[in-house]
Amino acid sequence: MSNIKESFRFGIRNIRKRPYRSFCLMLAAVIGSYALFVGLSLKASLNNGIKRMQERMGADFMIVPEESEVKAKNVLLTGEPEFFYMDISVARAVADIEGVECVTSQLYFTSLSSDCCSTRVQLIAFDPDTDFVIHPWIDEKVTEKVANGSVIVGSEVTPLPDGKVKFYGNEYQVAGKLGETATGLDNSVFMSRDTMHGILNDAKAKGYQFLNPEDDGSYVSTVLIRVKDNADITGIEKQIYEKAEGIKFIETDKLVNDITVKLGSVESIINITLTVLLVFSFVTMILFFSVIFHERKKEFAVLRILGTTSKKICLISLTEGITIGAAGGIGGLILGILTVFPFNDYIENTLDVPYLMPAVSAVILYGLLGVVVTTAFGSLASFLSTLSLAHAETYYTMRAGE
Amino acid sequence: MNKTKITGILIAILGLLTVLIPTQIFKVCEAMDGKFMKCHWTAQVEVALGIATIVIGLLIVLSKEKAAASAYSLASAINGVLVILIPTVVIGVCGSADMPCNSGTKPALIIAGALTALVGLINAVLYLTSKKKD
């Protein structure tokens, strides 16, 4: 035991005596740990995002105006405020079709700016009586019912300190907040049709001009459909196209599949970068340790002459490897934390795919994994380098170069 | 190269980062309809603070007296705190998490400011507590 303690003390002293050499070695471990933590967190966030999106999609199908398919996808995926309209008769026609379980409609409107957000937000009017997609997501209920004049906000919309949001100079009570969906709906504000009507009238009274048509109750932006189990989807699609013209039928499963394909390419890039950086980290550590230990051959030979056993020399170098690997691993983890958490929104906006941080326990696990892997790299690299010196004869090592 | 020079260079680099973050690395929002948003003014102040931090860093490198170097280090720490306060409390940035100034510039400036404050403070404390005379 005292042998191990002594070797440990000796190893630490070696590291402290050569700060620049130790720093260079640690840098390799920092890169490995950073790559592992950031790479795994990004991958988990992307998978979590697509999973949550799938769960929260709610409807099996969406019907949107024929020319507005891209706009509808933008609203859903990126939260880019858009507006498009079709006749409300589409919603009524769909309800009678065999195999359709429930139907609800939504009306989209884009605010010029909201005082709470300093930017345009998507306003979505839904029908509280038929809704099956908004209510199940409400995470925080402020009031039991979404009364007229109150709104539900997406998870990324920040209300004013008094719990209200402001549009066109008027304040509206927040009745609830949705859970994170990893979709553009996180940046939207939801309300009843009457509330939206009130917002538009207030805005018009203040002199705002809109490109949208008059909200006289005859328009909707999207019709959301949930079908019964084992329903004939092709048949339903055909009947919808027969009953309404100028519409586009979007299968939400296909939409998710399209994103999964896009996600696949992002994930491949992460995988390749992660592998390259991990290999670089390990190879650099082996090379550094080999070169350093080669230079320290005489130092080890002196230790052998003074009676230090090979096992003890091995323990000293192992201590150096473990300490450098662990310290570098912790350094990489700190850098990773400073990248993943503060820049979470920036990464989400840049990648432009559903992105949701995994649970804290998973993130802690990735951090620990990074530190453990670089510690293992450090110990393995130092061990392999010491092995190569183990067979050298002390006498010849000391006389080398004479 | 002694530790004083290394710390001075480090503070100067952090000052340069404070200048580059809002102007080059994580650019703040463009003017909308000819109207500048809060983040624009935050960027202007941060550039000034960054330049001041660079000058302080260079003064630490050049200073030969312990008292002067510790005073400069303390000044850089105060600058670091200001770098954090400008986008968070004093002026602020755009409210939406979607805006680049909120999602990129603000966290980057907070990290740069925190590092400047930390390095400056540690350096000042080390100078003040070191037994070696000038």
Interface residues (C-beta under 8 A of the other chain):
Chain A: G79 C116 C117 S118 T119 V121 E156 T158 N187 L338 P342 F343 N344 D345 Y346 E348 N349
Chain B: F26 M37 K38 C94 G95 S96 A97 D98 M99 P100 N102 S103 G104 P107 A108 I110 I111
